[in-house]
Amino acid sequence: MTNQEKTLAEALQEIQQLLKQLEVNYPTATQDEKIAYLSDETSASFKRRLVSGLQAAGEASLKQFLDNPYVNITLETIKGWSQAK
């Protein structure tokens, strides 16, 4: 695993943890609420690093990093969050 892949895996793991925490505390959160939560809980530099890693790795590579039965939901949330201003 390259350093970039390791950094991306760690960032995705952090996103997963945040989304799991939100699901426990607020299981009915909408997609927009999940995006807002991620924006509140992460820094702009974290978002830039993650977006850069996502662009380099591509969506197919992401699925190997996301250990989650809701991979498509997580990917859609990450996409929405990464595009939010």
N, CA, C and O atoms as a GROMACS GRO file, in nm:
protein
  340
    1MET      N    1   0.085  -0.118   0.000
    1MET     CA    2   0.000   0.000   0.000
    1MET      C    3   0.090   0.124   0.000
    1MET      O    4   0.180   0.137   0.083
    2THR      N    5   0.063   0.213  -0.093
    2THR     CA    6   0.142   0.335  -0.102
    2THR      C    7   0.105   0.430   0.012
    2THR      O    8   0.003   0.411   0.079
    3ASN      N    9   0.187   0.530   0.032
    3ASN     CA   10   0.159   0.629   0.136
    3ASN      C   11   0.027   0.701   0.108
    3ASN      O   12  -0.050   0.726   0.200
    4GLN      N   13   0.001   0.732  -0.018
    4GLN     CA   14  -0.124   0.800  -0.055
    4GLN      C   15  -0.244   0.710  -0.026
    4GLN      O   16  -0.346   0.757   0.024
    5GLU      N   17  -0.232   0.581  -0.057
    5GLU     CA   18  -0.340   0.487  -0.029
    5GLU      C   19  -0.363   0.474   0.121
    5GLU      O   20  -0.477   0.464   0.167
    6LYS      N   21  -0.255   0.474   0.197
    6LYS     CA   22  -0.267   0.465   0.343
    6LYS      C   23  -0.337   0.589   0.399
    6LYS      O   24  -0.424   0.577   0.484
    7THR      N   25  -0.299   0.705   0.350
    7THR     CA   26  -0.362   0.830   0.395
    7THR      C   27  -0.510   0.830   0.360
    7THR      O   28  -0.593   0.870   0.441
    8LEU      N   29  -0.543   0.786   0.239
    8LEU     CA   30  -0.682   0.779   0.196
    8LEU      C   31  -0.760   0.680   0.283
    8LEU      O   32  -0.871   0.709   0.326
    9ALA      N   33  -0.702   0.564   0.308
    9ALA     CA   34  -0.768   0.463   0.390
    9ALA      C   35  -0.796   0.518   0.530
    9ALA      O   36  -0.904   0.495   0.585
   10GLU      N   37  -0.700   0.589   0.588
   10GLU     CA   38  -0.719   0.647   0.721
   10GLU      C   39  -0.829   0.753   0.720
   10GLU      O   40  -0.911   0.759   0.812
   11ALA      N   41  -0.832   0.835   0.616
   11ALA     CA   42  -0.934   0.939   0.606
   11ALA      C   43  -1.073   0.877   0.589
   11ALA      O   44  -1.169   0.921   0.651
   12LEU      N   45  -1.082   0.775   0.506
   12LEU     CA   46  -1.211   0.708   0.486
   12LEU      C   47  -1.257   0.639   0.613
   12LEU      O   48  -1.376   0.636   0.644
   13GLN      N   49  -1.162   0.584   0.687
   13GLN     CA   50  -1.196   0.521   0.814
   13GLN      C   51  -1.251   0.625   0.912
   13GLN      O   52  -1.347   0.598   0.984
   14GLU      N   53  -1.192   0.743   0.913
   14GLU     CA   54  -1.241   0.850   1.000
   14GLU      C   55  -1.383   0.892   0.959
   14GLU      O   56  -1.468   0.913   1.045
   15ILE      N   57  -1.407   0.903   0.829
   15ILE     CA   58  -1.540   0.938   0.780
   15ILE      C   59  -1.641   0.832   0.822
   15ILE      O   60  -1.751   0.864   0.867
   16GLN      N   61  -1.604   0.706   0.806
   16GLN     CA   62  -1.692   0.596   0.846
   16GLN      C   63  -1.726   0.605   0.993
   16GLN      O   64  -1.842   0.588   1.031
   17GLN      N   65  -1.626   0.630   1.077
   17GLN     CA   66  -1.649   0.640   1.221
   17GLN      C   67  -1.745   0.755   1.251
   17GLN      O   68  -1.836   0.739   1.333
   18LEU      N   69  -1.726   0.868   1.187
   18LEU     CA   70  -1.815   0.981   1.209
   18LEU      C   71  -1.959   0.947   1.168
   18LEU      O   72  -2.053   0.980   1.238
   19LEU      N   73  -1.974   0.881   1.054
   19LEU     CA   74  -2.108   0.844   1.008
   19LEU      C   75  -2.173   0.740   1.098
   19LEU      O   76  -2.293   0.744   1.121
   20LYS      N   77  -2.093   0.647   1.150
   20LYS     CA   78  -2.146   0.548   1.244
   20LYS      C   79  -2.190   0.616   1.373
   20LYS      O   80  -2.294   0.583   1.429
   21GLN      N   81  -2.110   0.712   1.420
   21GLN     CA   82  -2.145   0.787   1.541
   21GLN      C   83  -2.276   0.863   1.519
   21GLN      O   84  -2.363   0.864   1.606
   22LEU      N   85  -2.289   0.926   1.404
   22LEU     CA   86  -2.412   0.998   1.373
   22LEU      C   87  -2.530   0.903   1.368
   22LEU      O   88  -2.638   0.936   1.418
   23GLU      N   89  -2.511   0.786   1.309
   23GLU     CA   90  -2.620   0.689   1.298
   23GLU      C   91  -2.668   0.644   1.435
   23GLU      O   92  -2.788   0.622   1.455
   24VAL      N   93  -2.575   0.629   1.529
   24VAL     CA   94  -2.613   0.590   1.666
   24VAL      C   95  -2.693   0.702   1.732
   24VAL      O   96  -2.796   0.678   1.794
   25ASN      N   97  -2.643   0.824   1.719
   25ASN     CA   98  -2.706   0.938   1.786
   25ASN      C   99  -2.830   0.990   1.713
   25ASN      O  100  -2.920   1.045   1.776
   26TYR      N  101  -2.834   0.972   1.583
   26TYR     CA  102  -2.943   1.028   1.502
   26TYR      C  103  -2.968   0.936   1.383
   26TYR      O  104  -2.930   0.968   1.270
   27PRO      N  105  -3.033   0.822   1.408
   27PRO     CA  106  -3.048   0.720   1.304
   27PRO      C  107  -3.132   0.763   1.184
   27PRO      O  108  -3.127   0.697   1.080
   28THR      N  109  -3.208   0.869   1.196
   28THR     CA  110  -3.292   0.912   1.084
   28THR      C  111  -3.233   1.029   1.006
   28THR      O  112  -3.305   1.097   0.933
   29ALA      N  113  -3.104   1.053   1.022
   29ALA     CA  114  -3.039   1.165   0.953
   29ALA      C  115  -3.054   1.152   0.802
   29ALA      O  116  -3.036   1.044   0.745
   30THR      N  117  -3.088   1.262   0.740
   30THR     CA  118  -3.099   1.265   0.594
   30THR      C  119  -2.960   1.279   0.533
   30THR      O  120  -2.862   1.304   0.603
   31GLN      N  121  -2.952   1.264   0.402
   31GLN     CA  122  -2.825   1.280   0.332
   31GLN      C  123  -2.768   1.420   0.356
   31GLN      O  124  -2.648   1.435   0.382
   32ASP      N  125  -2.852   1.522   0.348
   32ASP     CA  126  -2.807   1.659   0.372
   32ASP      C  127  -2.757   1.678   0.514
   32ASP      O  128  -2.659   1.749   0.537
   33GLU      N  129  -2.822   1.616   0.610
   33GLU     CA  130  -2.778   1.625   0.750
   33GLU      C  131  -2.645   1.554   0.771
   33GLU      O  132  -2.561   1.600   0.848
   34LYS      N  133  -2.625   1.442   0.702
   34LYS     CA  134  -2.497   1.371   0.711
   34LYS      C  135  -2.386   1.459   0.654
   34LYS      O  136  -2.277   1.466   0.712
   35ILE      N  137  -2.412   1.523   0.543
   35ILE     CA  138  -2.313   1.611   0.480
   35ILE      C  139  -2.280   1.727   0.572
   35ILE      O  140  -2.164   1.763   0.589
   36ALA      N  141  -2.382   1.787   0.632
   36ALA     CA  142  -2.360   1.898   0.725
   36ALA      C  143  -2.280   1.852   0.846
   36ALA      O  144  -2.193   1.924   0.894
   37TYR      N  145  -2.310   1.734   0.896
   37TYR     CA  146  -2.238   1.679   1.011
   37TYR      C  147  -2.090   1.659   0.978
   37TYR      O  148  -2.003   1.696   1.056
   38LEU      N  149  -2.062   1.601   0.861
   38LEU     CA  150  -1.923   1.582   0.821
   38LEU      C  151  -1.851   1.716   0.808
   38LEU      O  152  -1.735   1.728   0.847
   39SER      N  153  -1.920   1.814   0.755
   39SER     CA  154  -1.859   1.948   0.742
   39SER      C  155  -1.828   2.008   0.878
   39SER      O  156  -1.724   2.071   0.896
   40ASP      N  157  -1.917   1.989   0.974
   40ASP     CA  158  -1.896   2.041   1.109
   40ASP      C  159  -1.784   1.969   1.183
   40ASP      O  160  -1.713   2.031   1.262
   41GLU      N  161  -1.769   1.841   1.158
   41GLU     CA  162  -1.676   1.758   1.235
   41GLU      C  163  -1.537   1.745   1.174
   41GLU      O  164  -1.448   1.686   1.235
   42THR      N  165  -1.517   1.799   1.055
   42THR     CA  166  -1.386   1.789   0.990
   42THR      C  167  -1.337   1.927   0.948
   42THR      O  168  -1.415   2.022   0.938
   43SER      N  169  -1.208   1.935   0.924
   43SER     CA  170  -1.148   2.062   0.883
   43SER      C  171  -1.146   2.074   0.730
   43SER      O  172  -1.162   1.975   0.658
   44ALA      N  173  -1.126   2.195   0.684
   44ALA     CA  174  -1.116   2.218   0.539
   44ALA      C  175  -0.995   2.146   0.481
   44ALA      O  176  -1.002   2.093   0.370
   45SER      N  177  -0.884   2.143   0.554
   45SER     CA  178  -0.765   2.074   0.503
   45SER      C  179  -0.788   1.923   0.496
   45SER      O  180  -0.739   1.858   0.404
   46PHE      N  181  -0.862   1.867   0.591
   46PHE     CA  182  -0.897   1.725   0.586
   46PHE      C  183  -0.979   1.697   0.460
   46PHE      O  184  -0.954   1.600   0.389
   47LYS      N  185  -1.076   1.782   0.433
   47LYS     CA  186  -1.161   1.766   0.315
   47LYS      C  187  -1.078   1.773   0.187
   47LYS      O  188  -1.098   1.693   0.096
   48ARG      N  189  -0.985   1.869   0.179
   48ARG     CA  190  -0.900   1.882   0.060
   48ARG      C  191  -0.816   1.756   0.040
   48ARG      O  192  -0.803   1.707  -0.072
   49ARG      N  193  -0.757   1.704   0.149
   49ARG     CA  194  -0.676   1.582   0.138
   49ARG      C  195  -0.761   1.464   0.092
   49ARG      O  196  -0.718   1.386   0.006
   50LEU      N  197  -0.880   1.452   0.148
   50LEU     CA  198  -0.966   1.341   0.110
   50LEU      C  199  -1.010   1.352  -0.036
   50LEU      O  200  -1.006   1.254  -0.109
   51VAL      N  201  -1.051   1.470  -0.078
   51VAL     CA  202  -1.094   1.490  -0.216
   51VAL      C  203  -0.980   1.459  -0.312
   51VAL      O  204  -1.000   1.395  -0.415
   52SER      N  205  -0.861   1.504  -0.279
   52SER     CA  206  -0.743   1.476  -0.363
   52SER      C  207  -0.719   1.326  -0.372
   52SER      O  208  -0.694   1.273  -0.480
   53GLY      N  209  -0.727   1.257  -0.259
   53GLY     CA  210  -0.709   1.113  -0.258
   53GLY      C  211  -0.817   1.040  -0.334
   53GLY      O  212  -0.790   0.942  -0.403
   54LEU      N  213  -0.940   1.087  -0.322
   54LEU     CA  214  -1.051   1.026  -0.394
   54LEU      C  215  -1.033   1.039  -0.544
   54LEU      O  216  -1.058   0.944  -0.619
   55GLN      N  217  -0.990   1.155  -0.587
   55GLN     CA  218  -0.969   1.178  -0.730
   55GLN      C  219  -0.857   1.088  -0.782
   55GLN      O  220  -0.866   1.036  -0.894
   56ALA      N  221  -0.753   1.070  -0.704
   56ALA     CA  222  -0.641   0.988  -0.747
   56ALA      C  223  -0.676   0.839  -0.749
   56ALA      O  224  -0.635   0.766  -0.839
   57ALA      N  225  -0.752   0.794  -0.651
   57ALA     CA  226  -0.780   0.652  -0.637
   57ALA      C  227  -0.894   0.604  -0.726
   57ALA      O  228  -0.889   0.493  -0.778
   58GLY      N  229  -0.995   0.685  -0.743
   58GLY     CA  230  -1.111   0.642  -0.819
   58GLY      C  231  -1.207   0.563  -0.732
   58GLY      O  232  -1.169   0.507  -0.629
   59GLU      N  233  -1.332   0.559  -0.774
   59GLU     CA  234  -1.438   0.498  -0.694
   59GLU      C  235  -1.418   0.349  -0.672
   59GLU      O  236  -1.447   0.298  -0.564
   60ALA      N  237  -1.368   0.278  -0.772
   60ALA     CA  238  -1.349   0.133  -0.758
   60ALA      C  239  -1.254   0.101  -0.644
   60ALA      O  240  -1.275   0.005  -0.570
   61SER      N  241  -1.148   0.180  -0.630
   61SER     CA  242  -1.051   0.158  -0.524
   61SER      C  243  -1.110   0.186  -0.387
   61SER      O  244  -1.068   0.127  -0.288
   62LEU      N  245  -1.205   0.277  -0.380
   62LEU     CA  246  -1.264   0.314  -0.252
   62LEU      C  247  -1.335   0.198  -0.186
   62LEU      O  248  -1.331   0.182  -0.064
   63LYS      N  249  -1.400   0.116  -0.266
   63LYS     CA  250  -1.479   0.007  -0.210
   63LYS      C  251  -1.392  -0.090  -0.130
   63LYS      O  252  -1.441  -0.152  -0.036
   64GLN      N  253  -1.265  -0.102  -0.165
   64GLN     CA  254  -1.178  -0.191  -0.088
   64GLN      C  255  -1.144  -0.132   0.048
   64GLN      O  256  -1.113  -0.206   0.142
   65PHE      N  257  -1.150   0.001   0.062
   65PHE     CA  258  -1.118   0.066   0.188
   65PHE      C  259  -1.237   0.075   0.282
   65PHE      O  260  -1.219   0.082   0.404
   66LEU      N  261  -1.357   0.074   0.229
   66LEU     CA  262  -1.476   0.092   0.310
   66LEU      C  263  -1.530  -0.042   0.357
   66LEU      O  264  -1.589  -0.117   0.279
   67ASP      N  265  -1.509  -0.072   0.483
   67ASP     CA  266  -1.558  -0.196   0.543
   67ASP      C  267  -1.695  -0.166   0.601
   67ASP      O  268  -1.709  -0.142   0.721
   68ASN      N  269  -1.797  -0.170   0.514
   68ASN     CA  270  -1.927  -0.122   0.555
   68ASN      C  271  -2.034  -0.186   0.467
   68ASN      O  272  -2.019  -0.188   0.345
   69PRO      N  273  -2.141  -0.237   0.527
   69PRO     CA  274  -2.247  -0.295   0.445
   69PRO      C  275  -2.323  -0.190   0.364
   69PRO      O  276  -2.400  -0.224   0.274
   70TYR      N  277  -2.302  -0.064   0.396
   70TYR     CA  278  -2.369   0.045   0.328
   70TYR      C  279  -2.272   0.123   0.240
   70TYR      O  280  -2.277   0.246   0.237
   71VAL      N  281  -2.184   0.054   0.170
   71VAL     CA  282  -2.079   0.119   0.092
   71VAL      C  283  -2.135   0.224  -0.003
   71VAL      O  284  -2.084   0.336  -0.009
   72ASN      N  285  -2.239   0.190  -0.076
   72ASN     CA  286  -2.293   0.287  -0.172
   72ASN      C  287  -2.348   0.411  -0.103
   72ASN      O  288  -2.332   0.522  -0.154
   73ILE      N  289  -2.413   0.393   0.012
   73ILE     CA  290  -2.463   0.508   0.088
   73ILE      C  291  -2.347   0.594   0.134
   73ILE      O  292  -2.351   0.716   0.124
   74THR      N  293  -2.243   0.529   0.186
   74THR     CA  294  -2.126   0.601   0.232
   74THR      C  295  -2.060   0.676   0.117
   74THR      O  296  -2.023   0.793   0.133
   75LEU      N  297  -2.046   0.612   0.002
   75LEU     CA  298  -1.986   0.678  -0.114
   75LEU      C  299  -2.067   0.799  -0.157
   75LEU      O  300  -2.011   0.904  -0.189
   76GLU      N  301  -2.198   0.785  -0.159
   76GLU     CA  302  -2.284   0.898  -0.198
   76GLU      C  303  -2.272   1.012  -0.098
   76GLU      O  304  -2.272   1.129  -0.138
   77THR      N  305  -2.262   0.979   0.030
   77THR     CA  306  -2.245   1.083   0.132
   77THR      C  307  -2.112   1.154   0.114
   77THR      O  308  -2.106   1.276   0.121
   78ILE      N  309  -2.006   1.077   0.091
   78ILE     CA  310  -1.874   1.136   0.072
   78ILE      C  311  -1.874   1.224  -0.053
   78ILE      O  312  -1.819   1.334  -0.052
   79LYS      N  313  -1.936   1.177  -0.160
   79LYS     CA  314  -1.942   1.258  -0.283
   79LYS      C  315  -2.016   1.389  -0.257
   79LYS      O  316  -1.969   1.496  -0.296
   80GLY      N  317  -2.129   1.380  -0.191
   80GLY     CA  318  -2.206   1.501  -0.161
   80GLY      C  319  -2.130   1.597  -0.072
   80GLY      O  320  -2.132   1.718  -0.094
   81TRP      N  321  -2.064   1.543   0.030
   81TRP     CA  322  -1.987   1.625   0.122
   81TRP      C  323  -1.869   1.689   0.051
   81TRP      O  324  -1.839   1.807   0.074
   82SER      N  325  -1.801   1.613  -0.035
   82SER     CA  326  -1.682   1.667  -0.102
   82SER      C  327  -1.719   1.778  -0.201
   82SER      O  328  -1.636   1.863  -0.233
   83GLN      N  329  -1.842   1.777  -0.249
   83GLN     CA  330  -1.886   1.879  -0.344
   83GLN      C  331  -1.953   1.997  -0.277
   83GLN      O  332  -1.975   2.101  -0.340
   84ALA      N  333  -1.986   1.983  -0.149
   84ALA     CA  334  -2.052   2.092  -0.076
   84ALA      C  335  -1.955   2.208  -0.056
   84ALA      O  336  -1.836   2.187  -0.032
   85LYS      N  337  -2.005   2.326  -0.065
   85LYS     CA  338  -1.921   2.446  -0.048
   85LYS      C  339  -1.911   2.483   0.097
   85LYS      O  340  -1.845   2.581   0.131
   0.00000   0.00000   0.00000
